[in-house]
């Protein structure tokens, strides 16, 4: 199979073809076309046309498009889940959950498109405005450049595409090179649903040309999900545009006085290692009240033994291959660095280099200068520590340069309110791991975890701006 480029609604070949290999099995899933400079120039040159086509699409047409897109996903849900499992090595159980979440993402956009916020204001707040009114309507910021990661190749793409459809923004999408096929399937369905062809491009492209897209003032909005290093670099080169960054983190959970310690341990263990920890809100740091530490650790170790590693198409599997060799090598290097710095392994990994499999790892006393303390692990890794006071726990959580989400297990309403006030994160999850996300909620971080918010309603507000008519 050859996967062509989608350039303003037209499928285009390229002389640059690269094999896409399944992370677990190693088979060739497709020969993927990569954009050349002329493709990028064409996309940039014709963004004004793309903007007009999307901007002037009536609301009822956008509603119908979203309704058709939802019907397509409902009818092809298993096919798409299988594709996600193959190209991204996401265990099938989680790939199916991603498809279910994607349906909700589409349906929320469909319902919001008819009620996009606006308002009418009185003009006579000033004598000069007597007998005048002010009509305020939200209009698209402009053409969208969306850059998405491999780990949610459907739902994180939709968290950029659906708000763009609602807002009436032309879409240029650069999917992750490790898992682009789901995005192309979605684009095909979106065209079939009636989205203006000239307002949709999907391209795999190397970094220099991708940076050309980012630099171009033809795009008025950049929405990026990925690593902090790349995200902040892109912000530094983005010219004359609004930039939204969702950059992940080193998510923490506090176990203080859980309603059920066994259930908490089971949920936290799965949240640390599901999909080999390749989730931006995967549990990376566990802080347990000292009096509960031994009991929690015992329950946690038991829970880890229930997790299965292997073929992502096996419905019993929780974690599979790391996405590529670069990630596999990085994780091994970081684990070695932590061990040499004095970290103690409470669960040691089994490693299969042929399949790029690393089984769950649990450490304690990881040195503060180690990468696993300073960076997002994006691996089947967690660190556990005990604390004596809740103030110490809050301090430990806030030591991280990241601040995406945190979880806290407590039966105290007062303590929950303090956590909400004091934890430096974009979201606090009560009696569940920080991996828990509801797609209607605002989602994004503080500090090194980014700027702006996703979540369909909140992303629509980011993708639009108020425009006033005074009459």
VODO-755411 format. One record per atom (N, C-alpha, C): residue in three letters; x negated, y negated, z negated. Coordinates in steps of 0.2 Angstrom, whole numbers, plus 5000, padded with zeros to 4 digits. Example, Ala and Ser with C-alpha at 12.3 -4.5 7.8 and 13.67 -1.06 7.14 Angstrom:
<sites>
ala493450284961ala493850224961ala493450164961ser493650114965ser493250054964ser493650004961
</sites>
This chain:
<sites>
unk499650065000unk500050005000unk499649945000unk499749895004unk499449835005unk499949775002unk499649744997unk500049684994unk499849624997unk500249595001unk500049525004unk500149464999unk499949415001unk500149344998unk500849324999unk501149284995unk501749254996unk501549174996unk501649145002unk501449075003unk502049035006unk502349005001unk502948965002unk503449005006unk503649065003unk504149105005unk503949155011unk503349155013unk503149195019unk502549245016unk502649305018unk502149355016unk501549345021unk500949335018unk500349325022unk499849375021unk499549405026unk498949445025unk498349405023unk497749435021unk497149405020unk496549455022unk496049435024unk495449475026unk495149505019unk495349465014unk495049485007unk495549535004unk495349595003unk495749645000unk495349684995unk495649694989unk495349724983unk495749774980unk495549834979unk495949884976unk496149874969unk496749884967unk497049884961unk497049954958unk496649964953unk496650034950unk497050034943unk497350094942unk497750104936unk497250104931unk497350074925unk496850074920unk496750144917unk497250184916unk497250244913unk497050304918unk497350304923unk497250364928unk496650344933unk496550284934unk496050264939unk496250264947unk496850294948unk497150294955unk497250224958unk497150214964unk497250154968unk498050144968unk498250084965unk498950074966unk499150034972unk498649984974unk498749944980unk498149914982unk498149894988unk497549844990unk497849774990unk497549734986unk497849674985unk497549614988unk497949574992unk497649514996unk497449464991unk496849434993unk496649374989unk496649314993unk496849254991unk496949194995unk496249164997unk496249135003unk495649095005unk495849025004unk495348985006unk495448915005unk495948885009unk496148905015unk496648885019unk497348895016unk497448955013unk498048965010unk498148915004unk497648905000unk497748854995unk497848784997unk497548765003unk497648705006unk498348695008unk498648745011unk499348745014unk499748735008unk499748775002unk500148764997unk500148694994unk499548664993unk499448604990unk499748554995unk499648555002unk499848505006unk500648505007unk500948555006unk501748565007unk502148565000unk501748544995unk502148534988unk502748484988unk502648424992unk503148384992unk503848414995unk503748455000unk504248485003unk504548534998unk504148574995unk504348624990unk504748594985unk504548534982unk504848494977unk505548474979unk505648454985unk506248424987unk506748484988unk506548544990unk506948604991unk507248624984unk506748624979unk507048654973unk507448604969unk507248534969unk507548484966unk508248474968unk508448484974unk509048464977unk509548524977unk509248584974unk509748644974unk510248634969unk510948634971unk511448624966unk511448674960unk511748644955unk511748684949unk512148754950unk512648754954unk513048814955unk512648864959unk512148844963unk511748884967unk511248914962unk510948874958unk510448904953unk510748954949unk511348944947unk511748994942unk511849054946unk512049054952unk512149114957unk511449154958unk510949114959unk510249144959unk510049184953unk510149154947unk510049184941unk510449244940unk511049244942unk511549304941unk511349354945unk511149344951unk510849394956unk510249424954unk509849384951unk509149404948unk509249454943unk509749434938unk509849484932unk510149544935unk510649544940unk510849604942unk510349654945unk509849624949unk509349664952unk508949694946unk508749654941unk508349684936unk508749744932unk509349734931unk509749784928unk509749854932unk509849844939unk509849904943unk509149934944unk508649894943unk507949924945unk507549924938unk507849924932unk507449924926unk506949974925unk507150034927unk506650094925unk506150094930unk506250074937unk505750064941unk505250014939unk505449954937unk505049904935unk504649924928unk504949954924unk504649984918unk504050034920unk504150074924unk503650124926unk503050084930unk503250034934unk502649994937unk502249954932unk502549924927unk502249894921unk501749944918unk502050004916unk501650054913unk501050074917unk501150084923unk500550104928unk500050044928unk500249984930unk499749934932unk499449904926unk499749904920unk499549864914unk499349914909unk499449984910unk499350034904unk499750014898unk500349984899unk500749974893unk501150034892unk501150064886unk501550124885unk502250114887unk502550164890unk503250164893unk503750134888unk503750154882unk504150134877unk504150054876unk503650024877unk503549954876unk503649924883unk503549954888unk503749924895unk504449924896unk504849974893unk505549964894unk505849914889unk505549904883unk505749844879unk505549784883unk505049774886unk504849714890unk505449694895unk505649754899unk506149744904unk506849714900unk506949744895unk507549724891unk507549654889unk506949634886unk506849564884unk506949514891unk506649544896unk506649504902unk507449484905unk507849534904unk508549524905unk508849474901unk508649474895unk508849414890unk508649354892unk507949354894unk507649284897unk508049254903unk508249304907unk508649284913unk509349254911unk509649294907unk510349274905unk510349214901unk509849194897unk509849134894unk509749074898unk509349084903unk509249034908unk509849024912unk510249074914unk510849074918unk511349034914unk511449044907unk511949014903unk511748934902unk511048924902unk510848854901unk510948804907unk510848834913unk510848794919unk511448754920unk512048774917unk512648734918unk512748674912unk512248684907unk512348634902unk511648594901unk511248584906unk510648554905unk510748484902unk510448464897unk510548414893unk510548344896unk511048304895unk511048234897unk511448194892unk511448124893unk511948084888unk512048024892unk512647994889unk512847924891unk512747874885unk512347824886unk512247774880unk512547704882unk512747674877unk513047604878unk512447554880unk512647514884unk512147464886unk512147394882unk512747394878unk512847324875unk512547324868unk511947364867unk511547354861unk511147294862unk511147264868unk510847194869unk511347154872unk511347094871unk511847044875unk511747054882unk511147064884unk511047064892unk511347124895unk511547174890unk511847234893unk512547244892unk512947184891unk513647184890unk513947214896unk514447254896unk514847294901unk514447334905unk513847364902unk513447414906unk513347474902unk513247534905unk513147594902unk512547624905unk512247674901unk511647704903unk511747774904unk511647804910unk511747874911unk511047904911unk510947954906unk510247984906unk510348054908unk509948074913unk509948144915unk509248174916unk509148234914unk508548264914unk508348294921unk507748274924unk507548294930unk506948324930unk506748374935unk506048404935unk505448364934unk505048384930unk504348344930unk504048344937unk504148404940unk503848404947unk503648474948unk503248494954unk503048564955unk502648594950unk502848654948unk502548694943unk501948734946unk501348734942unk500848784943unk500848834937unk500948894938unk501048944932unk500448994933unk500149004927unk499549054927unk499749094921unk499849164923unk500049214918unk499549264916unk499649304911unk499149354909unk499449424911unk499049474909unk499149544911unk499649574907unk499649554900unk499949594895unk500749604895unk501049544898unk501749554899unk501949524906unk501749574911unk501749554918unk502449534921unk502949544917unk503649524919unk503949474914unk503949484908unk504349434904unk503949374903unk503249374903unk502949304902unk502949274909unk502949304914unk503049274921unk503749234921unk504249274918unk504949244918unk505049184913unk504549184908unk504649124903unk504349064907unk504049074913unk503849014916unk504349004922unk504549054926unk504949054932unk505649034930unk505949064925unk506649044923unk506748974921unk506348944917unk506448874916unk506348824922unk505948854926unk505848814932unk506448814937unk506748874937unk507348874941unk507948834938unk507948834932unk508448794928unk508348714929unk507748694929unk507548624930unk507548604937unk507448654942unk507448634949unk506748614951unk506248654948unk505548644950unk505248694954unk504848674959unk504548724964unk504048764960unk503948824962unk503548864958unk502948894962unk502348884960unk501748924962unk501448964956unk501449024957unk501249074952unk500549104954unk500149104949unk499549144949unk499549204944unk499749264946unk499749314941unk499049344939unk499049374934unk498449404932unk498149454937unk497549454939unk497249504944unk497249574941unk497349584935unk497349654932unk498049684933unk498549644934unk499249674934unk499649624938unk499549614945unk499949574949unk500549594952unk500649664952unk501149694957unk501849684954unk501949674947unk502649664945unk502849594947unk502349544947unk502549474948unk502749474956unk502449514960unk502649514967unk503349544968unk503449594964unk504149624965unk504649574962unk504549534957unk504949484955unk505049434960unk504549414963unk504549354968unk505049384974unk504949444976unk505349474982unk506049474980unk506249484974unk506949484971unk507249414971unk506749364969unk506949304968unk507149274975unk506749284980unk506949264987unk507549294989unk507649364988unk508349394990unk508949364986unk508749334980unk509349304976unk509549234979unk509149204983unk509349144986unk508849084984unk508349094981unk507849034979unk507549014985unk507548944986unk507248914992unk506548944994unk506448975000unk505749005001unk505248965000unk505248895003unk504748855003unk504548834996unk504948844991unk504848824984unk504548884980unk504248934983unk503948994979unk503349014983unk502849014979unk502149044981unk501949094975unk501649144977unk501349194972unk500649214975unk500149204972unk499449214975unk498949244970unk498649294972unk498049314968unk497449274971unk497049244967unk496549194969unk495949194965unk495349194967unk494749184963unk494649124959unk494249114954unk494249064950unk494148994953unk493648984958unk493548924961unk494148894964unk494448934968unk495048914972unk495648904967unk495648944962unk496248934956unk496048864953unk495448844952unk495348784949unk495548724954unk495448734960unk495648684965unk496448674964unk496848724963unk497548714962unk497648674955unk497248694950unk497348654944unk497148584945unk496648564948unk496448494949unk496948454954unk497248484958unk497648454963unk498248414959unk498348344961unk498848314958unk499548324961unk499548374966unk500148394970unk500548424964unk500248464960unk500648494954unk500748444948unk501348434946unk501448394941unk501448424934unk501448494934unk501548534928unk501148594928unk500648604923unk500348664923unk500548704916unk500748764917unk500948804912unk500448864912unk500048874907unk499548934906unk499648974900unk499649034901unk499549084895unk498949124896unk498549124891unk497949164891unk497449144886unk496849154887unk496349144882unk496249074880unk495949054874unk495848984872unk495348954876unk494748994878unk494248964881unk494448944888unk494848984892unk495048964898unk495548914898unk496048914894unk496548864893unk496248794892unk495848784887unk495648724886unk495148694892unk494848744895unk494448714901unk494948694906unk495448734907unk495948704913unk496248644911unk496348634904unk496648564903unk496148504904unk495448524903unk494948474904unk494948454912unk495148494916unk495048484923unk495748464927unk496248474923unk496948454926unk497048384927unk497148364932unk497248284934unk497948264935unk498148214931unk498748184932unk499348234932unk499348274927unk499948324926unk500048334919unk500648364917unk500748384910unk500548454910unk500248474904unk499848534903unk500148574897unk500448634898unk500648674892unk500248734892unk499948744886unk499548804884unk499748844879unk499848914880unk499948964875unk499349014875unk498949004870unk498349034870unk498149084865unk498749114862unk498549174857unk498249154850unk498049204847unk497749184840unk497549244837unk497449244830unk497249304826unk497749304821unk498349334823unk498949334818unk498749364812unk499049334806unk498949364800unk499649384797unk499649424792unk500249444788unk500049444781unk500549414777unk500449424769unk500949474766unk500649514762unk501049564759unk501049544752unk501649514749unk501649484742unk502049534738unk502749534739unk503149574735unk503649604740unk503449644745unk503949674750unk504549704747unk505149704751unk505749744748unk505549814748unk505149834753unk505049914754unk504349914756unk503849934752unk503149934754unk502949984759unk503350044759unk503150094764unk503350074771unk503950044772unk504250014778unk503749954780unk503549914776unk503149864778unk502449884781unk502149934777unk501549964780unk501649994787unk502150034788unk502350064794unk502350014800unk502749954798unk502849904803unk502249864805unk501849854800unk501249814801unk500749854805unk500649924803unk500249964807unk500349964814unk501049974816unk501249984823unk501049914826unk501249854823unk501149794826unk500349774827unk499949804823unk499249794824unk498949834830unk499249894832unk498949934837unk499349944843unk500049924843unk500449944849unk500049904855unk500149944860unk499849924867unk499049904866unk498749944861unk498049934860unk497849864857unk498349834854unk498249764851unk498149714856unk498349724863unk498349674868unk498949634868unk499049604863unk499649554862unk499449494858unk499649434860unk499349374857unk499549364850unk500049404848unk500349394841unk500249464837unk499849504840unk499649574837unk499349554830unk499549594825unk499249584818unk498449604818unk498149554816unk497349554816unk497149554809unk497449514805unk497249504798unk497849524793unk497649564788unk498149584783unk497949564776unk498349524773unk498149504766unk498649534761unk498449574756unk498849604752unk498749584745unk499249574741unk499249554734unk498849614730unk498349594726unk497849634723unk498249694720unk498749684716unk499149734712unk499449784717unk499549774723unk499849814728unk499349844733unk498749824733unk498249844738unk498149914739unk498049954734unk497950024734unk498550064737unk499150044734unk499750084737unk499850064744unk499750004746unk499849984753unk499350014757unk498750014755unk498250044760unk498450124761unk498650154756unk498750224757unk499350234762unk499850194761unk500450194765unk500250174773unk499850124773unk499550104780unk499150164783unk498750194780unk498350244783unk498850304785unk499350314781unk499750374783unk500150344790unk500350284790unk500750264796unk500250264802unk499650244801unk499250244807unk499150324810unk499150374806unk499150434808unk499750454813unk500350424812unk500850434816unk500850404823unk500350364824unk500350324831unk499950374836unk500150374842unk499850414847unk499550374852unk498950404855unk498550364860unk498550414866unk498550384872unk498550424878unk498850394884unk499150434888unk499450414895unk500050364893unk499950304896unk500550264895unk501250284898unk501250334902unk501850354905unk502150414900unk501750434895unk502050474890unk502450434885unk503150454884unk503550414880unk503450414873unk502950464871unk502750464864unk502250424862unk501850394867unk501250354866unk501350284864unk500950264859unk500950194856unk500450144859unk499850174861unk499250134863unk498950174869unk498650144874unk498350174879unk497650134881unk497450134887unk496850114889unk496850034888unk496250004887unk496149934887unk496149924895unk496349854896unk496549844903unk495949844908unk495349834906unk494749834911unk494149854907unk493549864911unk492949884908unk492649824904unk492749764906unk492449704903unk492749704896unk493449714895unk493749714889unk493449764884unk493449824887unk493149884883unk492449874881unk492049844885unk491349834883unk491349774877unk491749724878unk491749674873unk491949694866unk492549744866unk492749764860unk492249804856unk491849854860unk491349894857unk490749844854unk490649794858unk490049754856unk490349714849unk490949694849unk491149654843unk491249704837unk491449764838unk491449814832unk490749824830unk490249834834unk489549844832unk489249784828unk489449724831unk489249664827unk489449664820unk490149674819unk490449674813unk490149724808unk490049784811unk489649844806unk488949814804unk488649794809unk487949774807unk487949714802unk488449674802unk488549614797unk488749634791unk488949704790unk489149724783unk489849744782unk490249744788unk490949764787unk491049834786unk491549854782unk491649924780unk492249944784unk492150004787unk492650034791unk493050084787unk493750064786unk494250114783unk494550154787unk494550144794unk494750184799unk494250174805unk493950234806unk493450224812unk493750254818unk493550224824unk493850234830unk493550304833unk493950334837unk493750384842unk493750344849unk493250354853unk493150314859unk493050364865unk493450354870unk493450394876unk493250344882unk492650334884unk492450284889unk492650294896unk492850364897unk493150374904unk493850344905unk494250344900unk494850314900unk494950244897unk494350224894unk494350154891unk494850154885unk494850214881unk495250224875unk494850204869unk495150164864unk494850154858unk495450164853unk495350214848unk495950224844unk495950174838unk496450164834unk496450114829unk495850104824unk495750044823unk495150024819unk495449984813unk495249994807unk495349954801unk494749944798unk494549874796unk493949854793unk494149814787unk493649804783unk493649754777unk493049724777unk492949664773unk492349624773unk492049614779unk492349594784unk492049574790unk491749504789unk491149494791unk490849434790unk491149374793unk491149314790unk491449264793unk491149234800unk490549254801unk490249234807unk490349274813unk490649334812unk490749384817unk491249364822unk491249394828unk491749374833unk492449394830unk492449454827unk493149484825unk493449434819unk493049394816unk493349344811unk493549284815unk493149264820unk493249194823unk493649194829unk493749254832unk494049254839unk494649304839unk495049294844unk495649344845unk495349404847unk495549464844unk495249524845unk495449554852unk496149554853unk496449584858unk496249654859unk496249694854unk496049754853unk496449794848unk496349864847unk496649904842unk496249894836unk496249834833unk495849814827unk496249774822unk496149784816unk496449744811unk495949744805unk495949694801unk495549684795unk496049674789unk495849704783unk496249704777unk495849674772unk496149634767unk495849604762unk496449594756unk496249594750unk496649584744unk496549514742unk497049484739unk497049424736unk497349424729unk497149374725unk497449374718unk498049324717unk498049264721unk498549214720unk498749194727unk499449174728unk499749164734unk499349104737unk499049054733unk498749004736unk498049024740unk497749074737unk497249104740unk497449134747unk497949174747unk498249204753unk498349144759unk498649094757unk498849034761unk498149014764unk497649004760unk497048974762unk496649024767unk496749084766unk496449134770unk496749134777unk497449134777unk497749124784unk497549064787unk497549004784unk497348944787unk496648934789unk496148984787unk495448974789unk495348984796unk495849024799unk495749034806unk495848974810unk495448964816unk495548914820unk496148914824unk496448974824unk497048984828unk497648974823unk498248964826unk498848954823unk499548974827unk499649034829unk500149044833unk500749074829unk500749134826unk501249154821unk500949184815unk501349184810unk501149224804unk501749264801unk501649314797unk502149344794unk502049344786unk502549354783unk502549354775unk503049404773unk502849454769unk503349494765unk503449464758unk504049444757unk504149424750unk504949424749unk505149434742unk505849434741unk506049364737unk505549324737unk505649254734unk505749204739unk506349174739unk506549114743unk506049054742unk505949044736unk505448984735unk504748994738unk504549054738unk503849074741unk503949074749unk504449094751unk504549084759unk504549014761unk504948974757unk504948904759unk504248874758unk503848894753unk503148864753unk502748894759unk502848954761unk502448984767unk502648944773unk503248924774unk503448894780unk503148824780unk503048794774unk502748724773unk502048724774unk501648774771unk500948764771unk500548804776unk500848854779unk500448894784unk500448854790unk499848854793unk499648814799unk499748854805unk500448864807unk500548904813unk501248874816unk501348904822unk501948884826unk502548914823unk502548974820unk503049004818unk502949054812unk503349064807unk503349104802unk503849154802unk503649224801unk504149274801unk504249304794unk504849314792unk505049334786unk505149414785unk504749444781unk504849524780unk504849564787unk504349534791unk504149574797unk503449554799unk503149584803unk502549564806unk502549504810unk502049464811unk502049404816unk502149424823unk502149494825unk502249514832unk502949504834unk503449494829unk504149494830unk504249424834unk504649424840unk504749364843unk505449374846unk505849324846unk506549314849unk506449264854unk506649284861unk506449244866unk506849174867unk507349174863unk507749104863unk507449054858unk506949074854unk506649034849unk506048994852unk505848934849unk505248904852unk504648944850unk504248944855unk503648994854unk503048954856unk502548944852unk501948914854unk501548904847unk500948874848unk500448874842unk500248804841unk499848804835unk499448744834unk498748754834unk498348704833unk497648714833unk497348744839unk496948794839unk496648824845unk497148864849unk497748874846unk498248914849unk498648884855unk498548814856unk498848784862unk499248724860unk499648704866unk500048644865unk500648654869unk501248634867unk501848644870unk502248704868unk502848714870unk503248774868unk503548814873unk503548874873unk504048914877unk504648934873unk505048984876unk505648994874unk506148964879unk506648994882unk506948964888unk507148894887unk507548884882unk507848814881unk507248764880unk506748784876unk506248734874unk505748724880unk505648774884unk505248764890unk505648724895unk506248724896unk506648684900unk506548614898unk506548594892unk506448524890unk505748504892unk505248554891unk504548534893unk504448524901unk504848564905unk504848554912unk505248504915unk505648464911unk506048404913unk505848344909unk506048284912unk506048224908unk506648184910unk506748134905unk507448094906unk507348044911unk507848034915unk507847984920unk508547944918unk508447874918unk509047834916unk509347794922unk509947794923unk510347754927unk510747704923unk510547634924unk510947584921unk511447544925unk512047554923unk512547524928unk513047484924
</sites>
